[in-house]
């Protein structure tokens, strides 16, 4: 079974039924499977902060949301995370491709990698870093914890997790 399928299975098993996504090369397999999963309403977003707004509306409407995004746009989500998601204690699992580490070929991706963990730490968002394919086995526990605690949680998936650049 592929890593992408294991991620989607973890979401479905823990009753995540609303997912918004922003296009991402590393997460393309997950997005493709999500789009074909009947238990999940998939609503693509143009921007990450827009996606968080959709997730907030889904949560207020009784759904269990998740956002799938890149770390390069984490900066545009800071206000939405602090003043909407965190202020109103909305659980939000965030599956985030973590671009910019060793082996990265796109220079601008490196700059955001320098700030990603610091931004999440400054916002007091629990962060899990998936570096090895076996790390995917933790996704169920992380999702369960996210909804129990009613807080956003970041799962950073780096290039090694996906098999390299």
N, C-alpha and C positions, 0 to 999 in steps of 0.2 A: 504494500500500500504506500502511496506517495505521501510525502510530508504535507503537501497541500490538502490531500484528502483527510489526513489525520487532524489537521487544523479544523477543517469544516466539520468533521465528525465530533470533535470536542465542542464546537459551538452548538451543534444540534443537540448533542447529549445533555448539555446544560441549558437547553431551552432558549438559546439566543434565536430570536425569530425576526429580527430586523437588522440588516447590515447595509451600511453605506460604504462605498469605496471610491477612491480616487485612483486613476490609472497608475500602475507601477510595474515595471518590468520584472522585478524580483517576486512580486506578489501576484503576477498574472495568472498563475495556475490556481491559486486560491480563489481569485475573483471569478475565473471561468467556472469552477465547481460551484461556488456560491450562487452564481446566476442560474444554474441548473437544479438547485436544491429546492424542492417544493415546500419544505418546512420553513424556509427563510424568505422574507420579502427583501429583495435586493433593490436599493435605490442608489444608482451612481450619483456622485457629486462632482461639481466643477472644482470646488476648493475644499480644503480640510475644515475650515471654520464653518462653512455652509453645512458640511456633513455632520459636524457636531450639533448644529442647530436641528438638523433632521433627527439625530439620535435623541436629543432632548424632547422633541415633540413625540417621538415614538414611545419613549419612557413614560411621558405624561399620559399617553394614550393606552397604557397598559402593556406595552411590548417590552422585550428585553433586547436592547440594541448593542451593536458593536461597530466600530469604525476601522477600516483597513486603509492605511495611508503610508506616505514616505516621511522620513525624518526631515527631509529638506524643507518641508513646509510647516514644521512644528512651530516656528516663530509666529506664524499668522494665527495660530490657535490659542495663544496665551490668554488673551482677553476672554475668549469664549470659555476656555477651561476654568479660569478663575471666577468669572462673574456669573456664569450660568451653570456649568456642570458641577463644579465644587460647591458654589454657594448654595445651590438647591439640593445638594447631596444625591446626585444622580450617578448610579454606577455606570461606568463606561469602559469596557475592555477596548484597548487600542492596540491593534496588531500593526506594528510599524516596521517597514523595511529600514534597516540601519545602514545607509550608504556612507562611504567616505573613509573606510578603514583600509588596511593594507591590501594592495592589489587594485584599488579603485583607479579607474582610467579617466574619470571626469573630475577635473580640479575643483570646480565649485561645490561638488558633493563633500569634499574633504572639509571645507570650512564649516558646514553645518554639523558635521560629525563632531567637531571640536566642542560645539555648544549643546548638543542634544541632551546628554546626560545631566549637564549642569542646569539646563532649563527645567527638566523634569524634577530634579532634586530641589531646585528653588521653589517649585510649585508644590512640593511635598507629595509627589505622585510616585507610588511604588512602581519600581521598574525591574523587569526581568529581562535578561539578555540571553537569547537563544543563539548559541555559538556552534553547538554540535547537533546533528540530526536527532539524537536521542532526547534532546531538551524538549522536543514537542510533547513528550509524555507528561509534562507538567501543565499543559494548557487547561485541562479540566479543573485542576485544583485552583489555578489562577482565576479562571472565570467564576468558579464557585465563590472564591474569596472576594472577588470584585463586587458581586451582587450582594453578598452578605454584609460587606463593609459600607456599601453605598458610596463608593469612591471610584474615580477613574484609575485605571491601571495600564501601564505601558508594557508591551511585550516587544522588545527590539529583536528583530531577526536579521542577523548580519549575513554577509556573502558566504562565509564558511558554512553556515546553517543550510544555505540553499545549494551548496556545492561549488562555490567560488564564482568569480566574475567570468 
